[in-house]
Amino acid sequence: MTRLTNQVVIITGSGAGIGKEITFTFARQGAKIVMADFNETALQATVLELQQTAMQELMTKCKLLVMLKTSYGIVYLLLT
C-alpha cells in the first residue's frame, strides 16, 4: 500500500508540464486522480498515457467538487 492509496487528488494543468508530472507521481502513489486542463487534446493524451501504464484516472469537466463530495467524501488534497 502506498501513501496516497484511495485518496482523491484534483490536479489542474494535468495535460502538460508540472501538472502532468504531478499527475503521474500521485497516480504511482495510489491516488484517485481527478484531472483538469484547458487543453482538451493534451488532457486526453495524458489520460491515454495513464491508461496504458495501468494507472487509475477520473475526469470531469463541471460540478467537480459536488461530484467529489457526493462520490468520495472528503477531498484529501487539491493542487492548482
mmCIF file of the N, C-alpha and C atoms, coordinates in Angstrom:
data_MODEL
# 
_entry.id   MODEL 
# 
loop_
_atom_site.group_PDB 
_atom_site.id 
_atom_site.type_symbol 
_atom_site.label_atom_id 
_atom_site.label_alt_id 
_atom_site.label_comp_id 
_atom_site.label_asym_id 
_atom_site.label_entity_id 
_atom_site.label_seq_id 
_atom_site.pdbx_PDB_ins_code 
_atom_site.Cartn_x 
_atom_site.Cartn_y 
_atom_site.Cartn_z 
_atom_site.occupancy 
_atom_site.B_iso_or_equiv 
_atom_site.pdbx_formal_charge 
_atom_site.auth_seq_id 
_atom_site.auth_comp_id 
_atom_site.auth_asym_id 
_atom_site.auth_atom_id 
_atom_site.pdbx_PDB_model_num 
ATOM 1   N N  . MET A 1 1  ? 0.852   -1.179 0.000   1.00 0.00 ? 1  MET A N  1 
ATOM 2   C CA . MET A 1 1  ? 0.000   0.000  0.000   1.00 0.00 ? 1  MET A CA 1 
ATOM 3   C C  . MET A 1 1  ? 0.897   1.241  0.000   1.00 0.00 ? 1  MET A C  1 
ATOM 4   N N  . THR A 1 2  ? 0.515   2.214  -0.798  1.00 0.00 ? 2  THR A N  1 
ATOM 5   C CA . THR A 1 2  ? 1.319   3.430  -0.880  1.00 0.00 ? 2  THR A CA 1 
ATOM 6   C C  . THR A 1 2  ? 0.670   4.569  -0.097  1.00 0.00 ? 2  THR A C  1 
ATOM 7   N N  . ARG A 1 3  ? 1.393   5.626  0.030   1.00 0.00 ? 3  ARG A N  1 
ATOM 8   C CA . ARG A 1 3  ? 0.996   6.743  0.881   1.00 0.00 ? 3  ARG A CA 1 
ATOM 9   C C  . ARG A 1 3  ? -0.359  7.355  0.537   1.00 0.00 ? 3  ARG A C  1 
ATOM 10  N N  . LEU A 1 4  ? -0.694  7.448  -0.743  1.00 0.00 ? 4  LEU A N  1 
ATOM 11  C CA . LEU A 1 4  ? -1.933  8.113  -1.164  1.00 0.00 ? 4  LEU A CA 1 
ATOM 12  C C  . LEU A 1 4  ? -3.016  7.143  -1.617  1.00 0.00 ? 4  LEU A C  1 
ATOM 13  N N  . THR A 1 5  ? -2.894  5.881  -1.304  1.00 0.00 ? 5  THR A N  1 
ATOM 14  C CA . THR A 1 5  ? -3.869  4.889  -1.746  1.00 0.00 ? 5  THR A CA 1 
ATOM 15  C C  . THR A 1 5  ? -5.290  5.322  -1.387  1.00 0.00 ? 5  THR A C  1 
ATOM 16  N N  . ASN A 1 6  ? -6.141  5.361  -2.422  1.00 0.00 ? 6  ASN A N  1 
ATOM 17  C CA . ASN A 1 6  ? -7.562  5.693  -2.310  1.00 0.00 ? 6  ASN A CA 1 
ATOM 18  C C  . ASN A 1 6  ? -7.853  7.131  -1.869  1.00 0.00 ? 6  ASN A C  1 
ATOM 19  N N  . GLN A 1 7  ? -6.855  8.010  -1.873  1.00 0.00 ? 7  GLN A N  1 
ATOM 20  C CA . GLN A 1 7  ? -7.095  9.417  -1.587  1.00 0.00 ? 7  GLN A CA 1 
ATOM 21  C C  . GLN A 1 7  ? -7.448  10.111 -2.906  1.00 0.00 ? 7  GLN A C  1 
ATOM 22  N N  . VAL A 1 8  ? -8.423  11.019 -2.880  1.00 0.00 ? 8  VAL A N  1 
ATOM 23  C CA . VAL A 1 8  ? -8.839  11.743 -4.080  1.00 0.00 ? 8  VAL A CA 1 
ATOM 24  C C  . VAL A 1 8  ? -8.000  13.010 -4.195  1.00 0.00 ? 8  VAL A C  1 
ATOM 25  N N  . VAL A 1 9  ? -7.352  13.180 -5.359  1.00 0.00 ? 9  VAL A N  1 
ATOM 26  C CA . VAL A 1 9  ? -6.499  14.340 -5.606  1.00 0.00 ? 9  VAL A CA 1 
ATOM 27  C C  . VAL A 1 9  ? -6.964  15.008 -6.898  1.00 0.00 ? 9  VAL A C  1 
ATOM 28  N N  . ILE A 1 10 ? -7.232  16.294 -6.839  1.00 0.00 ? 10 ILE A N  1 
ATOM 29  C CA . ILE A 1 10 ? -7.618  17.076 -8.018  1.00 0.00 ? 10 ILE A CA 1 
ATOM 30  C C  . ILE A 1 10 ? -6.369  17.806 -8.495  1.00 0.00 ? 10 ILE A C  1 
ATOM 31  N N  . ILE A 1 11 ? -6.009  17.621 -9.761  1.00 0.00 ? 11 ILE A N  1 
ATOM 32  C CA . ILE A 1 11 ? -4.818  18.270 -10.298 1.00 0.00 ? 11 ILE A CA 1 
ATOM 33  C C  . ILE A 1 11 ? -5.202  19.053 -11.545 1.00 0.00 ? 11 ILE A C  1 
ATOM 34  N N  . THR A 1 12 ? -5.015  20.370 -11.499 1.00 0.00 ? 12 THR A N  1 
ATOM 35  C CA . THR A 1 12 ? -5.266  21.193 -12.672 1.00 0.00 ? 12 THR A CA 1 
ATOM 36  C C  . THR A 1 12 ? -3.992  21.250 -13.504 1.00 0.00 ? 12 THR A C  1 
ATOM 37  N N  . GLY A 1 13 ? -4.148  21.470 -14.788 1.00 0.00 ? 13 GLY A N  1 
ATOM 38  C CA . GLY A 1 13 ? -2.984  21.512 -15.675 1.00 0.00 ? 13 GLY A CA 1 
ATOM 39  C C  . GLY A 1 13 ? -2.390  20.133 -15.910 1.00 0.00 ? 13 GLY A C  1 
ATOM 40  N N  . SER A 1 14 ? -3.225  19.110 -15.843 1.00 0.00 ? 14 SER A N  1 
ATOM 41  C CA . SER A 1 14 ? -2.751  17.726 -15.964 1.00 0.00 ? 14 SER A CA 1 
ATOM 42  C C  . SER A 1 14 ? -2.300  17.345 -17.364 1.00 0.00 ? 14 SER A C  1 
ATOM 43  N N  . GLY A 1 15 ? -2.580  18.187 -18.345 1.00 0.00 ? 15 GLY A N  1 
ATOM 44  C CA . GLY A 1 15 ? -2.261  17.848 -19.723 1.00 0.00 ? 15 GLY A CA 1 
ATOM 45  C C  . GLY A 1 15 ? -0.797  17.991 -20.100 1.00 0.00 ? 15 GLY A C  1 
ATOM 46  N N  . ALA A 1 16 ? -0.035  18.787 -19.345 1.00 0.00 ? 16 ALA A N  1 
ATOM 47  C CA . ALA A 1 16 ? 1.360   19.033 -19.728 1.00 0.00 ? 16 ALA A CA 1 
ATOM 48  C C  . ALA A 1 16 ? 2.154   19.576 -18.547 1.00 0.00 ? 16 ALA A C  1 
ATOM 49  N N  . GLY A 1 17 ? 3.459   19.561 -18.710 1.00 0.00 ? 17 GLY A N  1 
ATOM 50  C CA . GLY A 1 17 ? 4.361   20.201 -17.762 1.00 0.00 ? 17 GLY A CA 1 
ATOM 51  C C  . GLY A 1 17 ? 4.315   19.638 -16.355 1.00 0.00 ? 17 GLY A C  1 
ATOM 52  N N  . ILE A 1 18 ? 4.403   20.550 -15.387 1.00 0.00 ? 18 ILE A N  1 
ATOM 53  C CA . ILE A 1 18 ? 4.441   20.157 -13.984 1.00 0.00 ? 18 ILE A CA 1 
ATOM 54  C C  . ILE A 1 18 ? 3.158   19.433 -13.576 1.00 0.00 ? 18 ILE A C  1 
ATOM 55  N N  . GLY A 1 19 ? 2.007   19.926 -14.039 1.00 0.00 ? 19 GLY A N  1 
ATOM 56  C CA . GLY A 1 19 ? 0.737   19.276 -13.705 1.00 0.00 ? 19 GLY A CA 1 
ATOM 57  C C  . GLY A 1 19 ? 0.700   17.826 -14.151 1.00 0.00 ? 19 GLY A C  1 
ATOM 58  N N  . LYS A 1 20 ? 1.218   17.561 -15.333 1.00 0.00 ? 20 LYS A N  1 
ATOM 59  C CA . LYS A 1 20 ? 1.260   16.182 -15.847 1.00 0.00 ? 20 LYS A CA 1 
ATOM 60  C C  . LYS A 1 20 ? 2.188   15.327 -14.990 1.00 0.00 ? 20 LYS A C  1 
ATOM 61  N N  . GLU A 1 21 ? 3.355   15.861 -14.652 1.00 0.00 ? 21 GLU A N  1 
ATOM 62  C CA . GLU A 1 21 ? 4.307   15.100 -13.828 1.00 0.00 ? 21 GLU A CA 1 
ATOM 63  C C  . GLU A 1 21 ? 3.732   14.814 -12.441 1.00 0.00 ? 21 GLU A C  1 
ATOM 64  N N  . ILE A 1 22 ? 3.049   15.802 -11.865 1.00 0.00 ? 22 ILE A N  1 
ATOM 65  C CA . ILE A 1 22 ? 2.397   15.592 -10.568 1.00 0.00 ? 22 ILE A CA 1 
ATOM 66  C C  . ILE A 1 22 ? 1.322   14.509 -10.689 1.00 0.00 ? 22 ILE A C  1 
ATOM 67  N N  . THR A 1 23 ? 0.572   14.540 -11.786 1.00 0.00 ? 23 THR A N  1 
ATOM 68  C CA . THR A 1 23 ? -0.463  13.535 -12.011 1.00 0.00 ? 23 THR A CA 1 
ATOM 69  C C  . THR A 1 23 ? 0.133   12.136 -11.979 1.00 0.00 ? 23 THR A C  1 
ATOM 70  N N  . PHE A 1 24 ? 1.210   11.909 -12.711 1.00 0.00 ? 24 PHE A N  1 
ATOM 71  C CA . PHE A 1 24 ? 1.834   10.583 -12.755 1.00 0.00 ? 24 PHE A CA 1 
ATOM 72  C C  . PHE A 1 24 ? 2.436   10.200 -11.397 1.00 0.00 ? 24 PHE A C  1 
ATOM 73  N N  . THR A 1 25 ? 3.044   11.162 -10.726 1.00 0.00 ? 25 THR A N  1 
ATOM 74  C CA . THR A 1 25 ? 3.654   10.892 -9.420  1.00 0.00 ? 25 THR A CA 1 
ATOM 75  C C  . THR A 1 25 ? 2.595   10.458 -8.411  1.00 0.00 ? 25 THR A C  1 
ATOM 76  N N  . PHE A 1 26 ? 1.494   11.195 -8.348  1.00 0.00 ? 26 PHE A N  1 
ATOM 77  C CA . PHE A 1 26 ? 0.443   10.862 -7.395  1.00 0.00 ? 26 PHE A CA 1 
ATOM 78  C C  . PHE A 1 26 ? -0.262  9.565  -7.784  1.00 0.00 ? 26 PHE A C  1 
ATOM 79  N N  . ALA A 1 27 ? -0.439  9.312  -9.068  1.00 0.00 ? 27 ALA A N  1 
ATOM 80  C CA . ALA A 1 27 ? -1.053  8.057  -9.507  1.00 0.00 ? 27 ALA A CA 1 
ATOM 81  C C  . ALA A 1 27 ? -0.187  6.871  -9.091  1.00 0.00 ? 27 ALA A C  1 
ATOM 82  N N  . ARG A 1 28 ? 1.130   7.013  -9.207  1.00 0.00 ? 28 ARG A N  1 
ATOM 83  C CA . ARG A 1 28 ? 2.035   5.936  -8.761  1.00 0.00 ? 28 ARG A CA 1 
ATOM 84  C C  . ARG A 1 28 ? 1.908   5.690  -7.265  1.00 0.00 ? 28 ARG A C  1 
ATOM 85  N N  . GLN A 1 29 ? 1.509   6.726  -6.525  1.00 0.00 ? 29 GLN A N  1 
ATOM 86  C CA . GLN A 1 29 ? 1.336   6.592  -5.080  1.00 0.00 ? 29 GLN A CA 1 
ATOM 87  C C  . GLN A 1 29 ? -0.055  6.070  -4.706  1.00 0.00 ? 29 GLN A C  1 
ATOM 88  N N  . GLY A 1 30 ? -0.869  5.741  -5.721  1.00 0.00 ? 30 GLY A N  1 
ATOM 89  C CA . GLY A 1 30 ? -2.162  5.118  -5.469  1.00 0.00 ? 30 GLY A CA 1 
ATOM 90  C C  . GLY A 1 30 ? -3.341  6.059  -5.370  1.00 0.00 ? 30 GLY A C  1 
ATOM 91  N N  . ALA A 1 31 ? -3.143  7.359  -5.625  1.00 0.00 ? 31 ALA A N  1 
ATOM 92  C CA . ALA A 1 31 ? -4.235  8.323  -5.518  1.00 0.00 ? 31 ALA A CA 1 
ATOM 93  C C  . ALA A 1 31 ? -5.269  8.124  -6.618  1.00 0.00 ? 31 ALA A C  1 
ATOM 94  N N  . LYS A 1 32 ? -6.509  8.484  -6.313  1.00 0.00 ? 32 LYS A N  1 
ATOM 95  C CA . LYS A 1 32 ? -7.556  8.579  -7.323  1.00 0.00 ? 32 LYS A CA 1 
ATOM 96  C C  . LYS A 1 32 ? -7.446  9.984  -7.892  1.00 0.00 ? 32 LYS A C  1 
ATOM 97  N N  . ILE A 1 33 ? -7.069  10.085 -9.155  1.00 0.00 ? 33 ILE A N  1 
ATOM 98  C CA . ILE A 1 33 ? -6.763  11.367 -9.765  1.00 0.00 ? 33 ILE A CA 1 
ATOM 99  C C  . ILE A 1 33 ? -7.976  11.941 -10.496 1.00 0.00 ? 33 ILE A C  1 
ATOM 100 N N  . VAL A 1 34 ? -8.302  13.174 -10.189 1.00 0.00 ? 34 VAL A N  1 
ATOM 101 C CA . VAL A 1 34 ? -9.294  13.933 -10.959 1.00 0.00 ? 34 VAL A CA 1 
ATOM 102 C C  . VAL A 1 34 ? -8.494  14.978 -11.714 1.00 0.00 ? 34 VAL A C  1 
ATOM 103 N N  . MET A 1 35 ? -8.528  14.882 -13.047 1.00 0.00 ? 35 MET A N  1 
ATOM 104 C CA . MET A 1 35 ? -7.687  15.720 -13.894 1.00 0.00 ? 35 MET A CA 1 
ATOM 105 C C  . MET A 1 35 ? -8.479  16.857 -14.517 1.00 0.00 ? 35 MET A C  1 
ATOM 106 N N  . ALA A 1 36 ? -7.811  18.001 -14.671 1.00 0.00 ? 36 ALA A N  1 
ATOM 107 C CA . ALA A 1 36 ? -8.427  19.142 -15.347 1.00 0.00 ? 36 ALA A CA 1 
ATOM 108 C C  . ALA A 1 36 ? -7.365  19.874 -16.149 1.00 0.00 ? 36 ALA A C  1 
ATOM 109 N N  . ASP A 1 37 ? -7.744  20.374 -17.327 1.00 0.00 ? 37 ASP A N  1 
ATOM 110 C CA . ASP A 1 37 ? -6.844  21.165 -18.156 1.00 0.00 ? 37 ASP A CA 1 
ATOM 111 C C  . ASP A 1 37 ? -7.667  21.900 -19.195 1.00 0.00 ? 37 ASP A C  1 
ATOM 112 N N  . PHE A 1 38 ? -7.247  23.101 -19.557 1.00 0.00 ? 38 PHE A N  1 
ATOM 113 C CA . PHE A 1 38 ? -7.929  23.853 -20.607 1.00 0.00 ? 38 PHE A CA 1 
ATOM 114 C C  . PHE A 1 38 ? -7.695  23.230 -21.973 1.00 0.00 ? 38 PHE A C  1 
ATOM 115 N N  . ASN A 1 39 ? -6.577  22.573 -22.154 1.00 0.00 ? 39 ASN A N  1 
ATOM 116 C CA . ASN A 1 39 ? -6.227  21.963 -23.427 1.00 0.00 ? 39 ASN A CA 1 
ATOM 117 C C  . ASN A 1 39 ? -6.762  20.531 -23.470 1.00 0.00 ? 39 ASN A C  1 
ATOM 118 N N  . GLU A 1 40 ? -7.928  20.374 -24.082 1.00 0.00 ? 40 GLU A N  1 
ATOM 119 C CA . GLU A 1 40 ? -8.605  19.073 -24.135 1.00 0.00 ? 40 GLU A CA 1 
ATOM 120 C C  . GLU A 1 40 ? -7.747  17.995 -24.804 1.00 0.00 ? 40 GLU A C  1 
ATOM 121 N N  . THR A 1 41 ? -7.043  18.357 -25.863 1.00 0.00 ? 41 THR A N  1 
ATOM 122 C CA . THR A 1 41 ? -6.207  17.389 -26.586 1.00 0.00 ? 41 THR A CA 1 
ATOM 123 C C  . THR A 1 41 ? -5.076  16.881 -25.698 1.00 0.00 ? 41 THR A C  1 
ATOM 124 N N  . ALA A 1 42 ? -4.402  17.791 -25.011 1.00 0.00 ? 42 ALA A N  1 
ATOM 125 C CA . ALA A 1 42 ? -3.314  17.397 -24.111 1.00 0.00 ? 42 ALA A CA 1 
ATOM 126 C C  . ALA A 1 42 ? -3.844  16.562 -22.950 1.00 0.00 ? 42 ALA A C  1 
ATOM 127 N N  . LEU A 1 43 ? -5.007  16.931 -22.427 1.00 0.00 ? 43 LEU A N  1 
ATOM 128 C CA . LEU A 1 43 ? -5.613  16.181 -21.329 1.00 0.00 ? 43 LEU A CA 1 
ATOM 129 C C  . LEU A 1 43 ? -5.938  14.755 -21.765 1.00 0.00 ? 43 LEU A C  1 
ATOM 130 N N  . GLN A 1 44 ? -6.528  14.613 -22.940 1.00 0.00 ? 44 GLN A N  1 
ATOM 131 C CA . GLN A 1 44 ? -6.854  13.279 -23.449 1.00 0.00 ? 44 GLN A CA 1 
ATOM 132 C C  . GLN A 1 44 ? -5.592  12.439 -23.662 1.00 0.00 ? 44 GLN A C  1 
ATOM 133 N N  . ALA A 1 45 ? -4.514  13.070 -24.116 1.00 0.00 ? 45 ALA A N  1 
ATOM 134 C CA . ALA A 1 45 ? -3.251  12.353 -24.302 1.00 0.00 ? 45 ALA A CA 1 
ATOM 135 C C  . ALA A 1 45 ? -2.714  11.850 -22.963 1.00 0.00 ? 45 ALA A C  1 
ATOM 136 N N  . THR A 1 46 ? -2.831  12.667 -21.926 1.00 0.00 ? 46 THR A N  1 
ATOM 137 C CA . THR A 1 46 ? -2.390  12.246 -20.598 1.00 0.00 ? 46 THR A CA 1 
ATOM 138 C C  . THR A 1 46 ? -3.248  11.101 -20.082 1.00 0.00 ? 46 THR A C  1 
ATOM 139 N N  . VAL A 1 47 ? -4.554  11.196 -20.300 1.00 0.00 ? 47 VAL A N  1 
ATOM 140 C CA . VAL A 1 47 ? -5.461  10.106 -19.901 1.00 0.00 ? 47 VAL A CA 1 
ATOM 141 C C  . VAL A 1 47 ? -5.040  8.801  -20.577 1.00 0.00 ? 47 VAL A C  1 
ATOM 142 N N  . LEU A 1 48 ? -4.760  8.861  -21.871 1.00 0.00 ? 48 LEU A N  1 
ATOM 143 C CA . LEU A 1 48 ? -4.328  7.653  -22.596 1.00 0.00 ? 48 LEU A CA 1 
ATOM 144 C C  . LEU A 1 48 ? -3.025  7.102  -22.040 1.00 0.00 ? 48 LEU A C  1 
ATOM 145 N N  . GLU A 1 49 ? -2.092  7.975  -21.711 1.00 0.00 ? 49 GLU A N  1 
ATOM 146 C CA . GLU A 1 49 ? -0.824  7.528  -21.118 1.00 0.00 ? 49 GLU A CA 1 
ATOM 147 C C  . GLU A 1 49 ? -1.058  6.827  -19.784 1.00 0.00 ? 49 GLU A C  1 
ATOM 148 N N  . LEU A 1 50 ? -1.930  7.400  -18.966 1.00 0.00 ? 50 LEU A N  1 
ATOM 149 C CA . LEU A 1 50 ? -2.241  6.776  -17.676 1.00 0.00 ? 50 LEU A CA 1 
ATOM 150 C C  . LEU A 1 50 ? -2.879  5.406  -17.873 1.00 0.00 ? 50 LEU A C  1 
ATOM 151 N N  . GLN A 1 51 ? -3.790  5.316  -18.818 1.00 0.00 ? 51 GLN A N  1 
ATOM 152 C CA . GLN A 1 51 ? -4.451  4.035  -19.091 1.00 0.00 ? 51 GLN A CA 1 
ATOM 153 C C  . GLN A 1 51 ? -3.450  3.000  -19.587 1.00 0.00 ? 51 GLN A C  1 
ATOM 154 N N  . GLN A 1 52 ? -2.500  3.410  -20.414 1.00 0.00 ? 52 GLN A N  1 
ATOM 155 C CA . GLN A 1 52 ? -1.503  2.487  -20.941 1.00 0.00 ? 52 GLN A CA 1 
ATOM 156 C C  . GLN A 1 52 ? -0.548  2.001  -19.860 1.00 0.00 ? 52 GLN A C  1 
ATOM 157 N N  . THR A 1 53 ? -0.372  2.786  -18.814 1.00 0.00 ? 53 THR A N  1 
ATOM 158 C CA . THR A 1 53 ? 0.501   2.374  -17.722 1.00 0.00 ? 53 THR A CA 1 
ATOM 159 C C  . THR A 1 53 ? -0.305  1.783  -16.564 1.00 0.00 ? 53 THR A C  1 
ATOM 160 N N  . ALA A 1 54 ? -1.570  1.499  -16.807 1.00 0.00 ? 54 ALA A N  1 
ATOM 161 C CA . ALA A 1 54 ? -2.456  0.840  -15.840 1.00 0.00 ? 54 ALA A CA 1 
ATOM 162 C C  . ALA A 1 54 ? -2.658  1.655  -14.561 1.00 0.00 ? 54 ALA A C  1 
ATOM 163 N N  . MET A 1 55 ? -2.559  2.987  -14.657 1.00 0.00 ? 55 MET A N  1 
ATOM 164 C CA . MET A 1 55 ? -2.856  3.836  -13.504 1.00 0.00 ? 55 MET A CA 1 
ATOM 165 C C  . MET A 1 55 ? -4.303  4.277  -13.580 1.00 0.00 ? 55 MET A C  1 
ATOM 166 N N  . GLN A 1 56 ? -4.923  4.396  -12.431 1.00 0.00 ? 56 GLN A N  1 
ATOM 167 C CA . GLN A 1 56 ? -6.321  4.797  -12.381 1.00 0.00 ? 56 GLN A CA 1 
ATOM 168 C C  . GLN A 1 56 ? -6.455  6.292  -12.627 1.00 0.00 ? 56 GLN A C  1 
ATOM 169 N N  . GLU A 1 57 ? -7.479  6.685  -13.363 1.00 0.00 ? 57 GLU A N  1 
ATOM 170 C CA . GLU A 1 57 ? -7.762  8.101  -13.554 1.00 0.00 ? 57 GLU A CA 1 
ATOM 171 C C  . GLU A 1 57 ? -9.255  8.357  -13.527 1.00 0.00 ? 57 GLU A C  1 
ATOM 172 N N  . LEU A 1 58 ? -9.626  9.557  -13.143 1.00 0.00 ? 58 LEU A N  1 
ATOM 173 C CA . LEU A 1 58 ? -11.002 10.030 -13.180 1.00 0.00 ? 58 LEU A CA 1 
ATOM 174 C C  . LEU A 1 58 ? -10.978 11.401 -13.830 1.00 0.00 ? 58 LEU A C  1 
ATOM 175 N N  . MET A 1 59 ? -11.991 11.730 -14.622 1.00 0.00 ? 59 MET A N  1 
ATOM 176 C CA . MET A 1 59 ? -12.002 13.031 -15.273 1.00 0.00 ? 59 MET A CA 1 
ATOM 177 C C  . MET A 1 59 ? -13.416 13.592 -15.285 1.00 0.00 ? 59 MET A C  1 
ATOM 178 N N  . THR A 1 60 ? -13.558 14.853 -15.002 1.00 0.00 ? 60 THR A N  1 
ATOM 179 C CA . THR A 1 60 ? -14.843 15.523 -15.075 1.00 0.00 ? 60 THR A CA 1 
ATOM 180 C C  . THR A 1 60 ? -14.623 16.974 -15.497 1.00 0.00 ? 60 THR A C  1 
ATOM 181 N N  . LYS A 1 61 ? -15.637 17.598 -16.065 1.00 0.00 ? 61 LYS A N  1 
ATOM 182 C CA . LYS A 1 61 ? -15.491 18.973 -16.537 1.00 0.00 ? 61 LYS A CA 1 
ATOM 183 C C  . LYS A 1 61 ? -16.301 19.977 -15.724 1.00 0.00 ? 61 LYS A C  1 
ATOM 184 N N  . CYS A 1 62 ? -17.388 19.543 -15.075 1.00 0.00 ? 62 CYS A N  1 
ATOM 185 C CA . CYS A 1 62 ? -18.213 20.511 -14.372 1.00 0.00 ? 62 CYS A CA 1 
ATOM 186 C C  . CYS A 1 62 ? -18.724 19.934 -13.059 1.00 0.00 ? 62 CYS A C  1 
ATOM 187 N N  . LYS A 1 63 ? -19.106 20.802 -12.171 1.00 0.00 ? 63 LYS A N  1 
ATOM 188 C CA . LYS A 1 63 ? -19.611 20.419 -10.860 1.00 0.00 ? 63 LYS A CA 1 
ATOM 189 C C  . LYS A 1 63 ? -18.654 19.477 -10.143 1.00 0.00 ? 63 LYS A C  1 
ATOM 190 N N  . LEU A 1 64 ? -17.375 19.764 -10.281 1.00 0.00 ? 64 LEU A N  1 
ATOM 191 C CA . LEU A 1 64 ? -16.327 18.891 -9.787  1.00 0.00 ? 64 LEU A CA 1 
ATOM 192 C C  . LEU A 1 64 ? -16.423 18.639 -8.287  1.00 0.00 ? 64 LEU A C  1 
ATOM 193 N N  . LEU A 1 65 ? -16.476 19.676 -7.491  1.00 0.00 ? 65 LEU A N  1 
ATOM 194 C CA . LEU A 1 65 ? -16.479 19.483 -6.052  1.00 0.00 ? 65 LEU A CA 1 
ATOM 195 C C  . LEU A 1 65 ? -17.758 18.824 -5.552  1.00 0.00 ? 65 LEU A C  1 
ATOM 196 N N  . VAL A 1 66 ? -18.887 19.140 -6.173  1.00 0.00 ? 66 VAL A N  1 
ATOM 197 C CA . VAL A 1 66 ? -20.136 18.483 -5.811  1.00 0.00 ? 66 VAL A CA 1 
ATOM 198 C C  . VAL A 1 66 ? -20.045 16.994 -6.104  1.00 0.00 ? 66 VAL A C  1 
ATOM 199 N N  . MET A 1 67 ? -19.503 16.639 -7.277  1.00 0.00 ? 67 MET A N  1 
ATOM 200 C CA . MET A 1 67 ? -19.338 15.241 -7.653  1.00 0.00 ? 67 MET A CA 1 
ATOM 201 C C  . MET A 1 67 ? -18.412 14.531 -6.680  1.00 0.00 ? 67 MET A C  1 
ATOM 202 N N  . LEU A 1 68 ? -17.313 15.180 -6.319  1.00 0.00 ? 68 LEU A N  1 
ATOM 203 C CA . LEU A 1 68 ? -16.354 14.557 -5.404  1.00 0.00 ? 68 LEU A CA 1 
ATOM 204 C C  . LEU A 1 68 ? -16.960 14.321 -4.031  1.00 0.00 ? 68 LEU A C  1 
ATOM 205 N N  . LYS A 1 69 ? -17.615 15.317 -3.494  1.00 0.00 ? 69 LYS A N  1 
ATOM 206 C CA . LYS A 1 69 ? -18.212 15.181 -2.168  1.00 0.00 ? 69 LYS A CA 1 
ATOM 207 C C  . LYS A 1 69 ? -19.257 14.068 -2.172  1.00 0.00 ? 69 LYS A C  1 
ATOM 208 N N  . THR A 1 70 ? -20.080 14.029 -3.212  1.00 0.00 ? 70 THR A N  1 
ATOM 209 C CA . THR A 1 70 ? -21.117 13.017 -3.308  1.00 0.00 ? 70 THR A CA 1 
ATOM 210 C C  . THR A 1 70 ? -20.525 11.623 -3.480  1.00 0.00 ? 70 THR A C  1 
ATOM 211 N N  . SER A 1 71 ? -19.498 11.506 -4.305  1.00 0.00 ? 71 SER A N  1 
ATOM 212 C CA . SER A 1 71 ? -18.939 10.198 -4.637  1.00 0.00 ? 71 SER A CA 1 
ATOM 213 C C  . SER A 1 71 ? -17.903 9.688  -3.651  1.00 0.00 ? 71 SER A C  1 
ATOM 214 N N  . TYR A 1 72 ? -17.073 10.593 -3.109  1.00 0.00 ? 72 TYR A N  1 
ATOM 215 C CA . TYR A 1 72 ? -15.918 10.146 -2.342  1.00 0.00 ? 72 TYR A CA 1 
ATOM 216 C C  . TYR A 1 72 ? -15.825 10.677 -0.921  1.00 0.00 ? 72 TYR A C  1 
ATOM 217 N N  . GLY A 1 73 ? -16.565 11.712 -0.602  1.00 0.00 ? 73 GLY A N  1 
ATOM 218 C CA . GLY A 1 73 ? -16.441 12.295 0.728   1.00 0.00 ? 73 GLY A CA 1 
ATOM 219 C C  . GLY A 1 73 ? -15.396 13.393 0.736   1.00 0.00 ? 73 GLY A C  1 
ATOM 220 N N  . ILE A 1 74 ? -14.553 13.410 1.727   1.00 0.00 ? 74 ILE A N  1 
ATOM 221 C CA . ILE A 1 74 ? -13.571 14.472 1.917   1.00 0.00 ? 74 ILE A CA 1 
ATOM 222 C C  . ILE A 1 74 ? -12.477 14.421 0.846   1.00 0.00 ? 74 ILE A C  1 
ATOM 223 N N  . VAL A 1 75 ? -12.150 15.587 0.285   1.00 0.00 ? 75 VAL A N  1 
ATOM 224 C CA . VAL A 1 75 ? -11.039 15.691 -0.646  1.00 0.00 ? 75 VAL A CA 1 
ATOM 225 C C  . VAL A 1 75 ? -9.753  15.849 0.169   1.00 0.00 ? 75 VAL A C  1 
ATOM 226 N N  . TYR A 1 76 ? -8.801  14.987 -0.024  1.00 0.00 ? 76 TYR A N  1 
ATOM 227 C CA . TYR A 1 76 ? -7.566  14.981 0.748   1.00 0.00 ? 76 TYR A CA 1 
ATOM 228 C C  . TYR A 1 76 ? -6.612  16.097 0.338   1.00 0.00 ? 76 TYR A C  1 
ATOM 229 N N  . LEU A 1 77 ? -6.495  16.357 -0.963  1.00 0.00 ? 77 LEU A N  1 
ATOM 230 C CA . LEU A 1 77 ? -5.506  17.321 -1.433  1.00 0.00 ? 77 LEU A CA 1 
ATOM 231 C C  . LEU A 1 77 ? -5.977  17.946 -2.740  1.00 0.00 ? 77 LEU A C  1 
ATOM 232 N N  . LEU A 1 78 ? -5.767  19.259 -2.885  1.00 0.00 ? 78 LEU A N  1 
ATOM 233 C CA . LEU A 1 78 ? -6.110  19.988 -4.114  1.00 0.00 ? 78 LEU A CA 1 
ATOM 234 C C  . LEU A 1 78 ? -4.886  20.775 -4.546  1.00 0.00 ? 78 LEU A C  1 
ATOM 235 N N  . LEU A 1 79 ? -4.373  20.483 -5.744  1.00 0.00 ? 79 LEU A N  1 
ATOM 236 C CA . LEU A 1 79 ? -3.222  21.193 -6.311  1.00 0.00 ? 79 LEU A CA 1 
ATOM 237 C C  . LEU A 1 79 ? -3.700  22.047 -7.470  1.00 0.00 ? 79 LEU A C  1 
ATOM 238 N N  . THR A 1 80 ? -3.250  23.288 -7.540  1.00 0.00 ? 80 THR A N  1 
ATOM 239 C CA . THR A 1 80 ? -3.580  24.133 -8.690  1.00 0.00 ? 80 THR A CA 1 
ATOM 240 C C  . THR A 1 80 ? -2.335  24.766 -9.240  1.00 0.00 ? 80 THR A C  1 
# 
